[in-house]
Amino acid sequence: MSPFLAAVLKICLAALLGSGILCLYRMCIGPKVADRAIAFDTLAMIFICAICILCIQWNSVLYFDAVWILMLVGFLGSASIATYLEKGRIF
């Protein structure tokens, strides 16, 4: 791996860490349930991006299956939370 790519990956991980801290802050103080739901969904996407960046950094494709599963669970969770907030029930 080139030194430039390694530096860019470290910068990306630092940016994701900062974004994750801000999302955790929004989850704790969110005035509405919708704010907390969006922060949780964003935090899940940040976690998925961090896994992808670490896979590139480690030169491994081992965790890409976990990324697909987390993406599916995050989408279904977001859809169910949105349905619950709109209708008051999930089904």
C-alpha atoms as a printed R data frame, in Angstrom:
   type eleno elety resid chain resno       x       y      z
1  ATOM     1    CA   MET     A     1   0.000   0.000  0.000
2  ATOM     2    CA   SER     A     2   1.294   3.422 -0.871
3  ATOM     3    CA   PRO     A     3   2.038   5.917  1.894
4  ATOM     4    CA   PHE     A     4  -0.448   8.365  0.359
5  ATOM     5    CA   LEU     A     5  -3.268   5.809  0.531
6  ATOM     6    CA   ALA     A     6  -2.363   4.925  4.118
7  ATOM     7    CA   ALA     A     7  -2.501   8.607  5.088
8  ATOM     8    CA   VAL     A     8  -5.842   9.117  3.356
9  ATOM     9    CA   LEU     A     9  -7.294   6.065  5.102
10 ATOM    10    CA   LYS     A    10  -6.156   7.376  8.484
11 ATOM    11    CA   ILE     A    11  -7.711  10.769  7.747
12 ATOM    12    CA   CYS     A    12 -10.965   9.073  6.724
13 ATOM    13    CA   LEU     A    13 -11.040   7.004  9.915
14 ATOM    14    CA   ALA     A    14 -10.430  10.144 11.989
15 ATOM    15    CA   ALA     A    15 -13.273  11.939 10.180
16 ATOM    16    CA   LEU     A    16 -15.569   8.971 10.760
17 ATOM    17    CA   LEU     A    17 -14.643   8.947 14.440
18 ATOM    18    CA   GLY     A    18 -15.518  12.633 14.737
19 ATOM    19    CA   SER     A    19 -18.806  12.070 12.909
20 ATOM    20    CA   GLY     A    20 -19.606   9.117 15.149
21 ATOM    21    CA   ILE     A    21 -19.042  11.208 18.268
22 ATOM    22    CA   LEU     A    22 -21.385  13.887 16.921
23 ATOM    23    CA   CYS     A    23 -24.029  11.248 16.139
24 ATOM    24    CA   LEU     A    24 -23.755   9.826 19.655
25 ATOM    25    CA   TYR     A    25 -24.204  13.343 21.011
26 ATOM    26    CA   ARG     A    26 -27.336  13.806 18.884
27 ATOM    27    CA   MET     A    27 -28.675  10.455 20.064
28 ATOM    28    CA   CYS     A    28 -28.279  11.516 23.694
29 ATOM    29    CA   ILE     A    29 -29.775  15.009 23.464
30 ATOM    30    CA   GLY     A    30 -32.103  14.662 20.479
31 ATOM    31    CA   PRO     A    31 -35.272  16.576 21.304
32 ATOM    32    CA   LYS     A    32 -37.456  14.254 19.238
33 ATOM    33    CA   VAL     A    33 -37.549  10.545 18.562
34 ATOM    34    CA   ALA     A    34 -37.047  11.174 14.849
35 ATOM    35    CA   ASP     A    35 -33.751  12.957 15.557
36 ATOM    36    CA   ARG     A    36 -32.541   9.993 17.563
37 ATOM    37    CA   ALA     A    37 -33.616   7.557 14.844
38 ATOM    38    CA   ILE     A    38 -31.757   9.480 12.145
39 ATOM    39    CA   ALA     A    39 -28.666   9.710 14.356
40 ATOM    40    CA   PHE     A    40 -28.788   5.956 14.952
41 ATOM    41    CA   ASP     A    41 -29.114   5.258 11.240
42 ATOM    42    CA   THR     A    42 -26.212   7.587 10.486
43 ATOM    43    CA   LEU     A    43 -24.127   5.930 13.185
44 ATOM    44    CA   ALA     A    44 -24.801   2.534 11.610
45 ATOM    45    CA   MET     A    45 -23.626   3.852  8.228
46 ATOM    46    CA   ILE     A    46 -20.496   5.314  9.845
47 ATOM    47    CA   PHE     A    47 -19.760   1.916 11.387
48 ATOM    48    CA   ILE     A    48 -20.183   0.245  7.989
49 ATOM    49    CA   CYS     A    49 -17.857   2.768  6.341
50 ATOM    50    CA   ALA     A    50 -15.261   2.212  9.057
51 ATOM    51    CA   ILE     A    51 -15.370  -1.533  8.432
52 ATOM    52    CA   CYS     A    52 -14.876  -0.963  4.702
53 ATOM    53    CA   ILE     A    53 -11.936   1.373  5.274
54 ATOM    54    CA   LEU     A    54 -10.331  -1.110  7.658
55 ATOM    55    CA   CYS     A    55 -10.767  -3.872  5.073
56 ATOM    56    CA   ILE     A    56  -8.939  -1.737  2.531
57 ATOM    57    CA   GLN     A    57  -6.228  -0.926  5.049
58 ATOM    58    CA   TRP     A    58  -5.745  -4.576  6.044
59 ATOM    59    CA   ASN     A    59  -5.999  -5.751  2.411
60 ATOM    60    CA   SER     A    60  -8.712  -8.240  3.341
61 ATOM    61    CA   VAL     A    61 -12.181  -9.057  2.023
62 ATOM    62    CA   LEU     A    62 -13.123 -11.106  5.066
63 ATOM    63    CA   TYR     A    63 -15.551  -8.603  6.584
64 ATOM    64    CA   PHE     A    64 -17.426  -7.550  3.452
65 ATOM    65    CA   ASP     A    65 -20.119 -10.148  4.189
66 ATOM    66    CA   ALA     A    66 -20.643  -8.487  7.558
67 ATOM    67    CA   VAL     A    67 -20.989  -5.160  5.762
68 ATOM    68    CA   TRP     A    68 -23.808  -6.523  3.595
69 ATOM    69    CA   ILE     A    69 -25.613  -7.894  6.644
70 ATOM    70    CA   LEU     A    70 -25.219  -4.636  8.570
71 ATOM    71    CA   MET     A    71 -26.510  -2.660  5.595
72 ATOM    72    CA   LEU     A    72 -29.593  -4.857  5.381
73 ATOM    73    CA   VAL     A    73 -30.279  -4.672  9.113
74 ATOM    74    CA   GLY     A    74 -29.748  -0.904  9.103
75 ATOM    75    CA   PHE     A    75 -32.164  -0.420  6.213
76 ATOM    76    CA   LEU     A    76 -34.829  -2.615  7.771
77 ATOM    77    CA   GLY     A    77 -34.396  -0.884 11.117
78 ATOM    78    CA   SER     A    78 -34.714   2.548  9.538
79 ATOM    79    CA   ALA     A    79 -37.784   1.500  7.584
80 ATOM    80    CA   SER     A    80 -39.458   0.054 10.677
81 ATOM    81    CA   ILE     A    81 -38.673   3.135 12.787
82 ATOM    82    CA   ALA     A    82 -40.051   5.409 10.062
83 ATOM    83    CA   THR     A    83 -43.209   3.303  9.817
84 ATOM    84    CA   TYR     A    84 -43.627   3.359 13.587
85 ATOM    85    CA   LEU     A    85 -43.185   7.134 13.752
86 ATOM    86    CA   GLU     A    86 -45.677   7.685 10.929
87 ATOM    87    CA   LYS     A    87 -48.410   5.210 11.857
88 ATOM    88    CA   GLY     A    88 -47.785   4.478 15.522
89 ATOM    89    CA   ARG     A    89 -47.367   0.760 14.831
90 ATOM    90    CA   ILE     A    90 -44.929  -1.344 12.844
91 ATOM    91    CA   PHE     A    91 -47.275  -3.762 11.049
